[in-house]
Amino acid sequence: MFIAPALAAMGPFAPGIESLFAFRLLALMLLLSQVFMAIRRPRSAARQMTVLLAITWAAATICALIFLGPVSTGWGELLSLATGLALLIAIALLPEPLSYAKTLLAGWLVGYLIVSAIALVELATGRSISSQVALELALEGWGVSATFFNPNNYATFLLYSFLALFMLWRCAERALVRLLSLASLISVPAFMMLTNSRTGVLLVCVLIVAAALRLLRARPVLASLLAIAILILAAILVNSVAKSPFDEFANYLGGSSFAIHVLGFEVRVDSSTYVRWELILAGIALAATSPLFGAGPGAFEAFMRSGGAGYHTLGIQSPHNGVIEVVSQYGVLVLVALVLWFVTILRVTRSSKRSTHDLLASGWFALRAAVILLPLIVTMHSSAIDPSTTWLFLGLLLCVARAAEGTVSEDRGARRSANQELNQRVPARRRTGLA
């Protein structure tokens, strides 16, 4: 588990067997090790919901492949989906989730430091090891991508890292780990600026405000003033971020003024918003063809390459919206199961919001922040399913939820034992008194 974050962040740059690169191999090996481990596991609502999610997702995918047929571009996404679900099931089966959660957070720190070093080299040399755009053809505003092939994918990793590093900083016992996690936490906004992701810059500022409000609960006035200052700074930073590649490409085509129609009203927007709106409409049109089970893995890109029902996306073929990606390719049933999964891990973690254990208390904060912001975060990806870091972050949230479940069960067991001991002592005293 310790090396999982670094392997997930490195993606195909940590090779394995062709498309089954190191992180995916690790996920499968972890699942096999847990399935064949002969131990008794206590009942877990989070585990049951994770298995139900995996079964629902697998069933929808199989139905789409059987009745609609596979698409040529879907095998890579199918492999990412299979290994991602394997990782979630493996984490749901872990015998000591609290210990594994600490290990996973420490590994996330190492992975973040490795990726940050690669990002700094890219910034210093001007050459990216993963950029999808050739250096001589790169559009102005295309930011640092590190190992993620796309600046927006790197930006989502930074958002996930902020929450993971915050948890590690709050629960680390060693001074060096606390210092490194705090320094890394402070560096996240700086790296976010290098991605030129306006949504990423805004969301990381929102996370900073939320973290400050949590840390300064005893000083509400100071916390409020700090929050206002950070939000003002966020507005300034978002305005200073360079134009996106969408805007530059639109200018190259001869105009960057676009309009979308919402409820009969014409709304003037920039090209980035226009493209994303058209992608949403295309996704809804694709979902309507097979609402229950979706069109299958990779079907969205195939649909756009075939004309996309006439929607104008300036050549963009990826969904750029995790919700649309799920509902169009895997159907409403999977989307409902995914929502129920989040509701379940929120419910089982809620009992730890006042926990004296720093990991569980900060985990409750991270889980709430992730669930609230995730609908916006998944609009930053070109694909939310393909990056391994998406699945790893979901696995981290699940691990924290399982740890919270275990702690609650232990507390209940301890109270039950104490009550039984007390009940045994009281009759004994009464008998002694009668004698």
C-alpha positions in Angstrom: 0.0 0.0 0.0 2.9 2.4 0.7 4.0 2.4 -3.0 0.5 2.6 -4.4 0.3 6.4 -4.5 3.6 6.8 -6.3 2.8 4.1 -8.8 -0.7 5.6 -9.4 0.8 9.1 -10.0 3.5 7.7 -12.4 0.9 5.8 -14.4 2.4 4.2 -17.6 5.8 5.7 -16.6 6.0 2.9 -14.0 5.8 0.0 -16.5 4.3 -3.4 -16.0 3.0 -5.7 -18.7 2.0 -3.4 -21.7 -1.2 -1.6 -20.7 -1.3 -3.4 -17.4 1.3 -1.1 -15.8 2.6 -1.3 -12.3 -0.2 0.3 -10.4 -2.8 -1.9 -12.1 -0.8 -5.0 -11.4 -0.5 -3.9 -7.8 -4.3 -3.5 -7.6 -4.9 -7.0 -8.9 -2.3 -8.5 -6.6 -3.8 -6.8 -3.6 -7.2 -8.1 -4.4 -6.0 -11.7 -4.8 -4.1 -11.5 -1.5 -7.2 -10.3 0.3 -9.6 -12.8 -1.3 -7.4 -15.8 -0.4 -6.6 -14.5 3.1 -8.3 -16.9 5.5 -9.4 -14.5 8.3 -12.7 -13.6 9.8 -13.9 -10.1 8.9 -16.4 -8.2 11.0 -19.6 -7.0 9.2 -19.1 -3.7 7.4 -21.7 -1.5 5.6 -18.9 0.2 3.6 -17.6 -3.2 2.4 -21.1 -4.4 1.5 -21.8 -1.2 -0.5 -18.5 -1.4 -2.3 -19.2 -5.0 -3.4 -22.6 -3.9 -4.5 -21.2 -1.0 -6.5 -18.6 -3.3 -8.2 -21.3 -5.9 -9.1 -23.6 -3.2 -10.5 -20.8 -1.6 -12.5 -19.6 -5.0 -13.8 -23.2 -6.1 -14.8 -23.9 -2.8 -16.6 -20.6 -3.1 -18.5 -21.2 -6.7 -19.5 -24.7 -5.9 -20.7 -23.5 -3.0 -22.8 -20.7 -5.2 -24.3 -23.1 -8.0 -25.1 -26.0 -6.1 -26.5 -24.3 -3.1 -28.0 -20.9 -4.5 -28.7 -17.4 -3.2 -27.8 -15.7 -0.2 -29.3 -12.1 -0.2 -30.4 -11.2 2.6 -27.9 -12.9 1.0 -25.0 -10.4 -1.7 -23.9 -8.0 0.8 -22.2 -10.9 2.3 -20.2 -12.2 -1.2 -19.4 -8.8 -2.2 -18.0 -8.7 1.0 -15.9 -12.3 0.3 -14.6 -11.6 -3.3 -13.8 -8.4 -2.6 -11.9 -10.0 0.4 -10.1 -12.9 -1.7 -8.9 -10.4 -4.4 -7.9 -8.6 -1.9 -5.7 -11.8 -0.7 -4.0 -12.8 -4.3 -3.2 -9.3 -5.1 -1.9 -9.4 -2.1 0.4 -12.9 -3.0 1.5 -11.5 -6.4 2.6 -8.4 -5.1 4.5 -8.3 -6.5 8.1 -6.8 -3.4 9.7 -8.0 -0.4 7.8 -6.7 2.2 10.3 -3.1 1.0 10.0 -3.4 0.8 6.2 -4.9 4.3 6.0 -1.8 5.7 7.8 0.5 3.7 5.4 -1.5 5.0 2.4 -1.2 8.6 3.5 2.6 8.3 4.1 2.9 6.8 0.6 0.9 9.7 -0.8 3.4 12.1 0.6 6.2 10.2 -1.2 4.2 10.1 -4.4 3.5 13.8 -4.2 7.2 14.6 -3.7 8.2 12.5 -6.7 5.6 14.2 -9.0 6.6 17.7 -7.6 10.2 17.0 -8.5 9.2 16.0 -12.1 7.0 19.2 -12.3 9.9 21.4 -11.3 12.2 19.8 -13.9 9.5 20.4 -16.5 9.2 24.0 -15.4 13.0 24.5 -15.5 13.6 22.8 -18.9 10.4 23.6 -20.7 10.0 20.0 -21.7 7.3 17.7 -20.5 7.6 13.9 -20.4 3.9 13.5 -20.9 2.3 16.5 -22.7 -0.1 15.5 -25.4 0.8 18.6 -27.3 4.1 18.8 -29.2 6.4 21.4 -27.7 6.6 23.5 -30.9 2.8 23.4 -31.4 1.9 24.0 -27.7 -0.8 26.6 -27.3 -0.2 29.5 -24.9 -1.9 28.7 -21.6 -1.0 25.0 -21.7 0.3 24.5 -18.2 2.6 22.0 -16.4 1.3 18.4 -16.7 4.1 16.4 -15.0 3.2 12.7 -15.4 -0.5 13.2 -16.1 -0.5 14.0 -19.9 -2.9 16.9 -19.3 -2.6 19.9 -16.9 -6.1 19.5 -15.7 -5.4 15.9 -14.7 -2.4 17.1 -12.8 -4.6 19.8 -11.2 -7.1 17.1 -9.9 -4.2 15.2 -8.4 -3.2 18.3 -6.6 -6.7 18.7 -5.1 -6.7 15.1 -4.0 -3.2 15.6 -2.6 -4.3 18.6 -0.5 -6.9 16.5 1.3 -4.5 13.6 1.8 -1.6 15.8 3.0 -4.0 17.6 5.4 -5.0 14.3 7.0 -1.3 13.2 7.2 -0.3 16.5 8.8 -3.0 16.2 11.4 -2.3 12.6 12.3 1.5 12.1 11.8 3.4 11.2 14.9 6.9 11.9 13.7 8.0 15.5 13.6 9.8 15.0 10.2 6.7 13.6 8.6 4.6 16.5 10.0 7.1 19.0 8.7 7.2 17.5 5.2 3.5 17.1 4.9 3.0 20.7 6.0 5.6 22.0 3.5 3.9 19.9 0.8 0.5 21.2 1.8 1.7 24.8 1.4 3.3 24.0 -2.0 0.0 22.8 -3.5 -1.4 26.2 -4.4 1.9 27.1 -6.1 1.9 24.0 -8.3 -1.8 24.6 -9.0 -0.9 28.0 -10.5 1.5 26.3 -12.8 -1.2 24.1 -14.3 -3.2 27.2 -15.5 -6.4 25.5 -14.3 -8.8 28.2 -13.3 -11.2 25.7 -11.7 -8.3 24.1 -9.9 -7.0 27.4 -8.5 -10.5 28.3 -7.3 -11.2 24.9 -5.7 -7.8 24.8 -3.9 -8.6 28.2 -2.4 -12.0 26.9 -1.3 -10.2 23.9 0.4 -7.8 26.3 2.1 -10.7 28.3 3.5 -12.5 25.1 4.7 -9.3 23.9 6.4 -8.7 27.3 8.0 -12.3 27.4 9.4 -11.8 23.9 10.8 -8.5 24.7 12.5 -9.7 28.1 13.8 -13.1 26.9 15.2 -12.4 28.5 18.5 -11.7 31.9 16.9 -14.7 32.4 14.5 -13.9 36.1 13.9 -10.3 35.5 12.9 -11.4 32.5 10.8 -14.0 34.6 9.0 -11.5 37.4 8.2 -9.0 34.9 6.9 -11.7 33.2 4.7 -12.6 36.5 3.2 -9.0 37.4 2.5 -8.4 34.0 0.8 -11.5 34.3 -1.3 -10.4 37.7 -2.5 -7.0 36.4 -3.3 -8.6 33.5 -5.2 -10.5 35.9 -7.4 -7.3 37.7 -8.2 -5.4 34.5 -8.9 -8.2 33.1 -11.1 -8.3 36.3 -13.1 -4.5 36.2 -13.6 -4.4 32.6 -14.9 -3.4 32.5 -18.5 -6.0 31.8 -21.2 -6.9 28.2 -21.6 -5.9 26.3 -24.8 -9.6 26.3 -25.8 -9.6 30.1 -25.9 -6.4 30.2 -27.9 -7.6 27.6 -30.3 -10.9 29.5 -30.8 -8.9 32.7 -31.5 -6.9 30.8 -34.0 -10.1 29.7 -35.8 -11.1 33.3 -36.0 -13.3 34.1 -33.0 -13.8 33.3 -29.4 -17.3 34.5 -28.8 -19.9 31.7 -28.3 -23.4 31.4 -27.0 -25.4 28.6 -25.4 -29.1 28.4 -25.0 -30.5 27.6 -21.6 -34.3 27.5 -21.0 -34.9 29.7 -24.1 -32.3 32.3 -23.1 -29.1 32.9 -25.0 -26.0 33.1 -22.8 -22.7 34.5 -24.1 -19.8 32.3 -22.9 -16.1 31.7 -23.6 -15.1 28.8 -25.8 -14.2 26.5 -22.9 -17.7 26.8 -21.4 -19.2 26.4 -24.8 -17.3 23.2 -25.5 -18.1 21.7 -22.1 -21.8 22.5 -22.6 -21.8 20.8 -26.0 -20.1 17.8 -24.5 -22.8 17.6 -21.8 -25.6 17.7 -24.5 -23.8 15.0 -26.5 -23.5 12.9 -23.4 -27.2 13.2 -22.6 -28.0 12.3 -26.2 -25.7 9.2 -25.9 -27.3 8.2 -22.6 -30.8 8.4 -24.1 -29.8 5.5 -26.4 -29.3 3.1 -23.5 -30.3 4.8 -20.2 -30.1 1.8 -17.9 -26.8 0.2 -18.8 -25.2 2.9 -20.9 -23.4 2.6 -24.2 -20.3 0.8 -22.8 -16.7 1.7 -22.0 -15.1 4.1 -24.5 -18.4 4.7 -26.3 -18.4 8.5 -25.7 -15.2 9.1 -27.7 -16.5 6.7 -30.4 -19.8 8.6 -30.5 -18.0 12.0 -30.9 -15.7 10.7 -33.6 -18.7 9.5 -35.6 -20.1 13.0 -35.6 -21.6 13.3 -32.1 -25.1 14.0 -33.3 -23.9 17.3 -34.7 -22.6 18.9 -31.5 -19.8 21.4 -31.9 -16.9 20.6 -29.6 -13.9 22.1 -31.5 -12.5 18.6 -32.0 -12.7 17.6 -28.3 -13.8 14.0 -28.0 -13.4 13.2 -24.3 -16.3 13.7 -21.9 -14.7 16.3 -19.6 -17.4 15.6 -17.0 -17.3 12.5 -14.8 -21.1 12.4 -14.2 -21.8 12.5 -17.9 -19.1 10.0 -18.5 -20.6 7.5 -16.1 -24.3 8.0 -17.0 -23.7 7.9 -20.8 -21.3 4.9 -20.8 -22.6 2.9 -17.8 -26.1 4.0 -17.3 -28.4 5.4 -14.5 -28.1 2.2 -12.4 -24.3 2.7 -11.9 -24.7 6.4 -11.2 -27.3 5.6 -8.5 -25.0 2.9 -7.0 -22.1 5.4 -7.0 -24.2 8.0 -5.2 -25.4 5.4 -2.6 -21.7 4.4 -2.1 -20.8 8.0 -1.2 -23.8 8.2 1.1 -22.8 5.0 2.8 -19.2 6.0 3.5 -20.4 9.4 4.7 -22.8 7.8 7.1 -20.4 5.4 8.6 -17.7 8.1 8.9 -20.1 10.7 10.5 -19.7 9.1 13.9 -16.0 10.0 13.9 -16.5 13.8 13.4 -15.7 14.4 17.1 -13.3 11.5 17.4 -10.1 12.1 19.5 -8.2 10.2 16.9 -6.7 12.8 14.6 -6.9 10.7 11.4 -10.6 9.9 11.8 -11.5 13.5 12.7 -9.5 15.0 9.7 -10.8 12.1 7.6 -14.4 13.2 8.3 -13.4 16.7 7.1 -11.7 15.4 4.0 -14.6 13.1 3.1 -17.1 15.9 3.4 -15.0 18.3 1.3 -14.4 15.6 -1.3 -18.1 14.7 -1.7 -19.1 18.4 -1.9 -16.5 19.4 -4.4 -16.3 16.1 -6.4 -19.0 17.2 -8.9 -16.8 20.1 -9.8 -13.5 18.2 -9.6 -14.7 15.6 -12.1 -15.4 18.3 -14.7 -11.7 19.1 -14.8 -10.6 15.6 -16.1 -10.7 14.8 -19.8 -11.8 11.4 -18.3 -12.5 10.8 -14.7 -12.3 7.0 -15.0 -9.0 6.6 -16.7 -6.6 8.2 -14.2 -5.4 5.7 -11.6 -5.2 8.6 -9.0 -9.0 8.9 -9.2 -9.4 5.3 -8.0 -6.7 5.6 -5.4 -8.3 8.6 -3.9 -11.7 6.8 -3.7 -9.8 4.0 -2.1 -8.3 6.3 0.5 -11.8 7.7 1.4 -13.0 4.1 1.7 -10.1 3.1 3.9 -10.9 6.0 6.2 -14.5 5.0 6.3 -13.6 1.4 7.2 -11.3 2.7 9.9 -14.1 4.7 11.4 -16.4 1.7 11.3 -13.8 -0.4 13.1 -13.2 2.3 15.8 -17.0 2.6 16.5 -17.3 -1.2 16.7 -14.4 -1.3 19.2 -15.9 1.5 21.3 -19.3 -0.3 21.4 -17.5 -3.6 22.3 -15.6 -1.9 25.1 -18.8 -0.3 26.5 -20.7 -3.6 26.3 -17.9 -5.4 28.2 -17.8 -2.6 30.8 -21.6 -2.8 31.3 -21.5 -6.6 31.6 -18.7 -6.3 34.2 -20.7 -3.7 36.1 -23.8 -5.9 36.1 -21.8 -8.8 37.5 -20.4 -6.7 40.3 -23.7 -5.3 41.5 -25.4 -8.6 42.3 -22.2 -9.8 44.0 -22.2 -6.8 46.3 -25.9 -7.3 47.1 -25.2 -10.9 48.0 -22.4 -9.8 50.3 -24.6 -7.3 51.9 -27.3 -9.8 52.6 -24.8 -12.2 54.1 
